[in-house]
Amino acid sequence: MHSSFHSHSNKSQPLILPLADETATLALGEKIAKILRPGLVIFLRGDLGAGKTTLTRGILRAMGHQGKVKSPTYNLVEIYKFSRLYLYHFDFYRFDDPLEWEEAGFRDYFNADTICIIEWPEKAGKLIPEADITISFQFTQLGREICIQAGTETGKQCLQHW
């Protein structure tokens, strides 16, 4: 049985949750914020309007960000600083070629002192680091469903604290 949420041997069992509305998406972002740690790379996958930026807003609010959270579609990255931690929210939707990621100089953003949340990671191809956690959004008859899956040992350790 193959589905878009197929589990590979090096990945954890997926956590699949329903999301009824924007409030549920924000609340889930708050829960996710509690398990995050510096050095993580998080991929957000899903169609336009699926809730990727809303989930990121919930994460940022739980981390203490009071200001507006907007999709970084046009400037590619929004930067949020929390004490010594930087959270980078990327959106690669407008990339036509993965080399645009390389040319943008984003490689240095990925390090042990940052959390990188990436919308449309597939647009950067294999140039970006592997995802520690992938969160996939899917529309359903009742709203949305998300699948959270670890892709690395670090990601598995974070999800164990769920």
N, C-alpha and C positions, 0 to 999 in steps of 0.2 A: 504494500500500500504506500503510494507516494503522494505527498501533499506538499503545499508550500511550507509547511511546518515540519518537514521530515527531519528526524534527529540523526545526526552522524555520530559515530562512536566517540569522537573527541569532544563532543558537545554534551551539555547536560540535558536532562529531560526538559522539554519546554513547559513553561507555566502559562496556561491559557486562561484569560480573564475577560468577562464581558464588560463593556463600557457603555452605559446607557446614554450618557450625555456629557456635556462640557464639564459639569460639576464633578462627575465621576472621574473624568480624565485628569482634572486638576488634583483631585484627592489621590489618585494613583501616583501622580508626579511627586506629591508630598511623601508618600511611602517610599518611593524609589530614592528620593534624596537622602533618606536615612541610611541607606546601604552603600552609598557612593563613597569613593576614596580617591585621593590624588593618583594620577597615572592611568585612569580608566579612559578607554575609547568606547563610545556607545553609538551604535548605528540605529537610526530611526528609519524604518521602511514603511511605505504605504502610499496610497494615491493622494493627490491634491485634496485638501480638506479633510483628511482622515483623522487629524488631531495631533500631529507631530509637534507643532509649535505650542499647542495648548498643554501638552504633556511637559514640554520643556519649561513653560511658564510655571506650572505646578512645582517642578523641581526647584526652580530659581526662587520662588516665593518661600518655599520651605527652608531654603538656605539663607533667607534674610533679605533678598532683593526686593526693594519697595517700588522701584520704577517700572516703567512700561517694558514689556517684553514683546518685541516684534520679530517677525520672520526675517532672517538675514538674506532673503532671496536676492536682493539687489547689490548689497555690499559684501556678500558671501560669508561674512563672519561678524557676530556680535560678541563683544568681550565683556565679561562680568568678573569683578575682582572681589574676593571674600578673604580678608586678612591676607595670608600668604598664598592663597589658592586662586588660580585663574580658572574660570570655566569659559570655554570657547564653544559657541553655538554656531555651527557651520550649516550652510544650505548650498549644495552644489547643483541644484535644479537647472541652473542656466548654463552649466558647463556643456560644451559641445565636444570637447576632447579631454581625456584624462590629463594630458600634459598641461592643461590650464591650472591644475592643482599645483604642479611642480613650479610653474612660472609665477604663481601667486606667492610663493615663499612660505607656505604654511607648514613645511616640514618641522621647523623649530617650535611650533605650537604644541607638538606632541611630545611630552616629556613627563617625568615623574612628579612634577609639581602642578600638573594641569588635569582637568577633566575636559575631554572633547566629545561633544554631542554633535552628530553629523546627520543631517537630513539629506537624502538622495546620495548615499555613499557610492552607489554603483556608477555614478557619473565621473568619479575620480579613478575608476578602474582598480588595478592592483597596486597603485602607487601609495595609497594610504595604509597605515598600520591595520592589522587585524582587529576586529571588534572583540572587546572583552565581553560585551553584552549587546545583543541585537534585540530590538523591540519592533515587532512587525504589527502593523495595523491592517485590519480587514473589515470592510463593511459587511454587515449581516442584516437580516430582516428586523432585528430588534435594536439596531444601532451599530455598534462596532464591537469587534473582538480584538484583543491584542495577545500576542504571543511573545513572551520574554524568554530568551535563551542565552546561556553563557557560551562563549566561543573559545575561552581560554581558562586556564586554571584560576587566574585572578578573578575572572568573571564568575566562575563557579563558587569561589569563596564568598564573594559579595552576595550572591543569591542564596547562600546557605543562611544568611542573616535575615532573610525575608520574613 
